[in-house]
Amino acid sequence: MSQSTAEPRLVGSDRVLAVLAELARHPDGIGLEEMARAVASPKPTVHRALAALRRAGFAVQNGHGHYVLGDEFLRMAFAHHEARPDHVRVAPILKALCDRYGETVHYAVLDGASVVYRSKLDPPAGAVRLTSIVGGRNPAHCTAVGKVLLADTLRTEDAVREWVGDRTLERPTERSISTVDELHAELTRIREQGYAVDDRENEPGVNCLAVLAYLTSPTVPSGAISVSGLTYRTPLQTLVDDLPAIRAIVAGRQVAS
């Protein structure tokens, strides 16, 4: 294979960043040899990258000799996350929704074909065990938060078709959208009604309602906020019927319980 068609080798700071990213995938730790394989680099160079991260407090070795993210990196990441303007403003909204419905609530943003969860709040008791985690991703086309954000972005069938491209749309459940035509029709409906639902499309037995959130601008949505619940405990129609209250809470207004 010629050098022009070969994948570029990691060098210098790129290697350090690749090692840091790989550490984040191994909360229980990763050994030097496994790390070298993961980033396709020689062990001595990976060891130097880990040494640089250790000096900065971004990596440490646990009792088994495996490497994990260091407390200094976690402190910086959490401090940055907590100080984000949208995170600061969304916290009381999520608490109000969580208190009102006793269900898990999310704040998410769109990133390509996925939604990324910026915040999540579970009720003190009876929380649904969802696949979502802060910083985690789910397919945008089969989540309520993703669809309401896509509806704001993809306003024509051509835009939807370009967004899908050559991809095959994932189907986490048999109810998930799988074609451009279905997605375009769904996004049109969402724009007309002003909210999106996930009716067991991302996880079996779980439904969700989402609306746009304008936390940093009065005209451009910063993300979307959703309420998720088990279908037998919080039917989707219950959330739809209470839509005015959800919208009021997301807008920062007090709502009677």
N, C-alpha and C positions, 0 to 999 in steps of 0.2 A: 504494500500500500504506500502510495506517495505521501510525502509530508503534507501536501496541500489538502489531501482527503482524510488524513488521520485526525483523530480527535486531539485537540490541543492538550499538552501536558500541563499539569498544575505546577506553577512555580511561585516562589516567594509568598506574598500576601494572599494570593489566590488559594494556595495550599492551606495556609493557616485558617482561612475562612471556611474552606471545605471541611477541615477537621472540626472546627467549631460547630458547623451545621450538623455533622455526623454525630457529635456528642449529644446534641439535642434530641436525636432519635433513640438514644439509649439511656433512659433514666436509671436503669440498674447498672450501668457501666459498660465499658467496652475495652477489650484488651488491645495492646499495641499491634499484635499481628492481625487481628480482625480489622482494626482501624486501617492498617496499611492496605489490606485488600479492598476495603470499602472505598477508599479514595484513590486506589490504583497508584500508590507511590511506595518507594522503598522504605523499609522500617527506619533506617537512620534519619531520613529526612522528615518522616512523620514524627519521630521522637523529638526532633528539634522544634517542630511546630507545636507539639504538646508542651515542651519546655517553655516556649514563649508564652503560651496561654496560661501555664501555671504561674509564671512570674507575674502576670497581670491579674491573677486571681480568677481567671475565667475558666480554669480547669483544675481539678484535684484528683488524687488517687484515693480510692476507697480502701477498706481493709483487705480486699481481695486483689489489690494491685490493678484494678480496672480504673479507667478514667471516667469521670463524670463532670458535668458543668459545675463550675465553682460558684460559691456564694456571692462573690463580687459581681459576676455576670448576672446572676439572678436578681441581685439587688438593683442593679442598673435597669434591667429589663422591666421589673415590676414598678420601679419608680417612674420610668418613662410612661408605662402603660397607665398608671394611676393618674398621671398629670395631663394626659391627653384631654383637650377640651371636650371632645364628644364623650369620653368616658366619665369625666366629672359630671357632666350634665345628664347622662343617661342613668346614673346610679339611682337617684330618687324615683325616676320613672319606672325602672325595673322593680324596685321595692314596692311601689304602689300597685303595680300589676300583679306581682307575686302575692301580695297580701290579699288582694281582691279575689283572685281566682284560686289561690292555693296550688298553682301549677308552675312549671318551669318557664322562665322567660329569657329571651335572647335579644342581643343587639348584634347585628352583622353587617358586613360591607361586601360589595361585589369585587371579585378579583378574577378576571378572565371567565373561565367556565365554572368557577366555584364561588361559594360564599365563604367568607372567613368570619368566625365568631369572635367579636371583640370583647363581649361581656356575656355572662350567663349567671342567672340567679335561680337557685332551687328553693322551694319552700322548706321550712324547718322539718316537716314530716310529710311522708307520703310522696316524695319526689319521684318522678318518672325517670328511669335510667335510660337516658337518651345517648346516642353516639356522639353528640356534640360536646366539644371541649373548647375552652378559650384558646384561640390560636388555631383551632382545627378547621377542617373544610368539609363541605358537602356539595354535591352537584347543585348548581343554581336552579336548573330547570325543574327540579322535583322538590324544592323547599319553598315554603311560603315567603320567607325573607328574600330568597333568590328571585322568585318570580315577580314580586312587587318591584324589585330593583331593575330587573330586566324589562318590565313593562314601561318603566320610565326611560329606559335607554334605547330599547329596540322598538321603534315606533312604526316600522313598515315591515312587510313580509320579506323584502330584499335584505333588510338589516338582520332579521332573524336568520335567514338563510346564510348570510355571510358569517354570522356569529357561530352557527353550527358547523359550517364548512364541511370537511370530509369526516368529521367525527360521527361515531355512532352514539346517540344519547343513551347514557346509562339508565338502567331500569332497576333500582333497588327493590321495588315491589312490582307486582303485576298491574298496579294502578298508575305507575309512573308514565309521564308523557314520553313518547318515543319518536315522534316525527316533527318535521318543521311545520307542517300544516296545523297539527294539534297545538304546538307551542305558540304559533302566531295567533290562533283563535283564543287561546287562554290569555295571552298578554293583552289582546284587545279587550276581552271581558274584564280583566283586572283594571285597565285604565278607565273603563266606563263605571265600574262600581267603586273604585278607589281603595281596594284592599285585595289581598291574595290569601288563598287557603291552600293548605297541604292536607288532603283527605287521604291519609294513609299511603302517601306517595313516596315518602322517604324511609319510613319505618312502619312495619305492620302494627296496627292497633293504636297508632298515634296520629292525632290531627293537630292542626296549627292554623292560626290566623295572624297575618302580618300587615302592618301599615308602614308607610315611609316615615322617616324621622328627620326633622330639620333642626339639628342640634348646633350647627355652626354657620348656617345661612338660612334666611327666610325663604329662599327660592330654590336652592339646590339641596337635594337630600343628602345627608351625611351617611345614611345607612337605612336599615329597616329594623323594626322592633316587632317581636312576635310573642304570642302566648301559645304554649304547646301543652297538650294533655292527652291522657288515655281516652279513647273514644267512649268507653263505657262510663267513665267518671265525669268527663267534661265534653259532651257531644259538640260537634262542630257548630250545630245550629245555635247552641247556647252562646258561643262566642260571637257568631254573626248577629244574633239578636241584641247583644250587648255592645255592638260596634260603636255607638255614640260615646259610651263611657270609655272604651279603649282609646278612641281618638282624643277625647278630652284629656285623659291622663298623659298620653304621649305629647300633647300640646302643652303640658305643664299645668293643667287646671285641676283643681280639687274636685273629686267626685264622691257623692254620698255612697256609702257601702250598701 
